[in-house]
Amino acid sequence: MSRATPARAAGDPPRRARWVLLLLLAAALVGVVARPTWVVAEGTSALAGTVTVTVTGAQAAPQTGAAALVLLAAAGALGLVGRVGRWVVAAVAAAAGVLVVVGAAAVVSDPARAASGAVAEATGVASGAAGATTTAWPLVAVVVGALVVLLAAALARTRGAWDQRSRRHERPTGPSGGTATPGAADERADWDALTRGDDPS
């Protein structure tokens, strides 16, 4: 039994590193799906007539970019926190996944509204978008967001020695488990020397 605990603690950093890597991968996927064209719309300009405008995911659903940044931050935090912190990170990651799903679903349900800003910028007329259609990327984003939520749920439910953190910056403890006071060992040795009749100076 005494040898099993160190083995589990030694196996904890690889477990933590795997979850950090998965969150980084999730952030990368969200960032990737936000780059292609989500909506193709048409607008009317007095100078150019009918103008075809392509709208990326980052333009149609800006929250996808924010979700990618949140997942990056969550991955960084996961490498430092303990058990309770892991639950907080999982909740934040789940919220990021929900943001992606909600943003992509809104684009699918009303592509004209999602493209209205980009069309107005391209035509100079705030009259909305006509004939707006979506590509397959918003649906891909919905799937990616749902996978992020599932990943966050799995992170919250995982087991392991999450309280085993680095002790590099912790103060050393004495034999009784308390914090050792600097110089205490030297003072004790001086008193022992005086008791024996020696001059510690």
C-alpha positions in Angstrom: 0.0 0.0 0.0 2.8 2.4 0.8 4.2 2.1 -2.7 0.9 2.5 -4.5 0.4 6.2 -3.5 3.7 7.5 -5.0 3.0 5.6 -8.2 -0.4 7.2 -8.5 1.1 10.7 -7.7 3.8 10.1 -10.3 1.1 9.2 -12.9 -0.8 12.4 -12.2 1.2 14.9 -14.2 0.7 12.9 -17.5 -3.0 12.7 -16.7 -3.1 16.5 -16.2 -1.0 17.1 -19.3 -3.5 15.0 -21.4 -6.4 17.2 -20.3 -4.5 20.4 -20.9 -3.7 19.1 -24.4 -7.3 18.3 -25.0 -8.4 21.8 -24.0 -5.8 23.3 -26.3 -7.1 21.1 -29.1 -10.6 22.2 -28.4 -9.5 25.9 -28.5 -7.8 25.2 -31.8 -10.8 23.5 -33.3 -13.1 26.4 -32.3 -10.6 28.9 -33.8 -10.4 26.9 -37.0 -14.2 26.6 -37.5 -14.6 30.4 -37.0 -12.3 31.2 -39.9 -14.1 29.9 -43.0 -17.2 31.5 -44.7 -20.4 30.8 -42.8 -22.8 33.0 -44.7 -23.0 34.2 -48.3 -25.3 37.2 -48.7 -26.3 39.9 -51.2 -26.6 43.6 -50.7 -27.5 46.5 -52.9 -25.3 49.5 -53.4 -26.1 52.7 -55.3 -22.7 52.6 -57.0 -22.0 48.9 -57.5 -25.5 47.5 -57.7 -25.9 44.0 -56.3 -22.9 43.0 -54.1 -22.1 39.5 -52.9 -20.7 39.4 -49.4 -19.0 36.5 -47.7 -19.2 36.4 -43.9 -16.8 34.4 -41.8 -17.7 32.7 -38.6 -15.8 35.2 -36.5 -17.9 38.0 -38.1 -21.2 36.2 -38.0 -20.8 34.9 -34.4 -18.0 36.9 -32.6 -18.5 34.8 -29.5 -16.7 31.9 -31.2 -13.5 33.8 -31.1 -14.1 34.7 -27.5 -14.8 31.0 -26.7 -11.5 30.0 -28.2 -9.6 32.4 -26.0 -11.5 31.2 -23.0 -10.5 27.6 -23.7 -6.9 28.7 -24.1 -7.0 30.3 -20.7 -8.7 27.3 -19.2 -6.0 25.0 -20.5 -3.4 27.2 -18.9 -5.2 27.3 -15.6 -5.7 23.5 -15.5 -2.0 23.0 -15.3 -2.0 24.9 -11.9 -5.2 24.2 -10.1 -6.2 21.4 -7.7 -9.5 19.4 -7.5 -11.8 22.4 -6.8 -10.1 24.5 -9.4 -10.5 21.6 -11.9 -14.3 21.9 -11.5 -14.2 25.6 -12.1 -12.1 25.1 -15.2 -14.6 22.5 -16.4 -17.5 24.9 -15.8 -15.7 27.6 -17.8 -14.9 25.2 -20.6 -18.6 24.1 -20.7 -19.7 27.7 -20.9 -17.4 28.3 -23.8 -18.8 25.3 -25.6 -22.3 26.6 -25.0 -21.3 30.0 -26.5 -20.2 28.3 -29.7 -23.4 26.2 -30.0 -25.7 29.2 -29.4 -23.8 31.5 -31.7 -23.7 28.9 -34.6 -27.3 28.0 -34.1 -28.3 31.6 -34.3 -26.5 32.0 -37.6 -28.3 28.9 -39.0 -31.7 30.1 -37.9 -31.3 33.7 -39.2 -28.3 34.0 -41.6 -29.6 37.4 -42.9 -29.4 39.0 -39.5 -25.9 37.5 -38.9 -24.7 38.9 -42.2 -26.4 42.3 -42.0 -23.4 44.1 -40.4 -20.9 42.8 -43.0 -23.4 43.7 -45.8 -23.9 47.2 -44.5 -20.1 47.7 -44.3 -19.6 46.5 -47.8 -22.4 48.5 -49.4 -22.6 51.5 -47.1 -26.4 50.9 -46.8 -27.9 49.6 -43.5 -30.8 47.8 -45.3 -30.0 44.3 -44.2 -28.9 41.3 -46.3 -30.9 39.8 -49.1 -30.7 36.2 -50.2 -28.4 35.1 -47.3 -27.5 31.4 -47.2 -25.3 29.5 -44.9 -22.5 27.1 -45.7 -21.9 23.8 -43.8 -19.5 25.5 -41.3 -22.1 26.7 -38.8 -23.3 23.1 -38.4 -19.7 22.0 -37.9 -19.4 24.7 -35.2 -22.5 23.3 -33.5 -20.9 19.9 -33.4 -17.6 21.3 -32.1 -19.3 23.3 -29.4 -21.2 20.2 -28.3 -18.0 18.2 -28.2 -16.4 20.9 -26.0 -19.3 20.6 -23.6 -18.9 16.9 -23.4 -15.1 17.3 -22.9 -15.8 19.7 -20.0 -18.3 17.2 -18.4 -15.7 14.4 -18.7 -13.1 16.7 -17.1 -15.4 17.4 -14.2 -16.1 13.7 -13.7 -12.5 12.4 -14.1 -10.7 10.9 -11.1 -7.1 11.3 -10.1 -4.7 12.8 -7.6 -5.5 16.4 -8.7 -4.2 17.8 -5.4 -0.7 16.6 -6.2 0.8 19.9 -7.3 4.3 21.1 -7.6 6.0 21.7 -4.2 8.9 23.6 -5.7 7.8 26.9 -4.2 6.4 25.6 -0.9 8.2 26.1 2.4 9.8 23.1 3.9 8.1 21.4 6.8 9.5 20.0 10.0 9.2 16.4 11.3 5.8 17.2 12.9 4.4 18.5 9.7 4.6 22.2 10.6 6.5 24.8 8.7 10.2 24.8 9.6 11.5 28.2 10.8 14.7 29.3 9.1 17.6 29.1 11.6 15.7 26.9 14.1 18.0 23.9 13.5 21.1 26.0 14.0 19.8 27.5 17.3 19.0 24.1 18.6 22.5 22.9 17.7 24.0 25.9 19.6 22.0 25.1 22.7 23.1 21.5 22.6 26.7 22.6 22.3 26.3 24.9 25.3 24.8 22.1 27.3 27.9 20.0 26.6 30.1 22.9 27.7 31.3 23.8 24.2 31.4 27.3 22.9 29.3 27.4 19.6 30.8 30.7 18.6 
